[in-house]
Amino acid sequence: MLFSWKPAGDPDGDDVTYSVFISNDENFSNPVIENGIETSTLPLDIGTELQDGKTYYWKVEAVDTF
C-alpha cells in the first residue's frame, strides 16, 4: 500500500520532513506507526506492517526544523 500526500513548502526554503501517524483508532491514542520521512510518500506492506481487513486512520504533519 502506498500512502501519498501533497508536498508541503516552506516560505524560507528550508527542508521539510514529514511525520506520518497511522492508528487503528480515530483519536490516534495508540499510533501503530510513526515515521519522520523526507518524501511525500510512504510504502507499507499489508500483512507485515498493517493487518489486512482492518480499518486504519492516518495523518501527516509537515515539520520544519528551523
N, C-alpha and C positions, 0 to 999 in steps of 0.2 A: 504494500500500500504506500502511496506517495502523498504526503501532506505538502501542500504548497500554498503560498500567500504572496500578496503584492509586496515587493521590497520597500522598506522604509528609507527615506532620505534624511540626511542631516543638513540643516541650513549652513553649518560651518564647514561641511565637507568631511567631518570626522567619520571614521569607520563605525558601522552599526553592526552589532551582533544580535542574535535572537535567542530568547528562552522560550522553549515550547513546553507546554504543560498539557498532559493527557491524563484524564481521570475517568473512573467509572461512575463518578457522581458529579452532578452539575455544579456543586459548590466547590469543587477542587480541594476538598478537605484531605484527600489522601491521593496525591498525584502518583500515577503509575510510572511516568517517565518525565524527566525534566532535563532538557539539554540546552546548553549555550552553544549556538551554532553560527557560522558565518555566511551561510547561503539562505535563500528563501525557499528551500525545500528540505524535507526530512523523510527519507525512505525507512519504513519499518516492516518487519516480517510478521505476517499473521501466523500465529502458532508458536513463534519464538518470543516476540516482544508484546504481541497483543493476542487475545483469545478470540478465535473465530466465533461469530454469532453473538457477541457481547456488545452492548452499547457503550460508546466512549464519547466524552466531551473533550474538546481541545481549544486552546487559546494560545496566541503568540504575543510576546511582549518584545518590542524593539528596545535595545539597550545601547546607549551612547556612553562610553566610559569617561567622557570629559564633560 
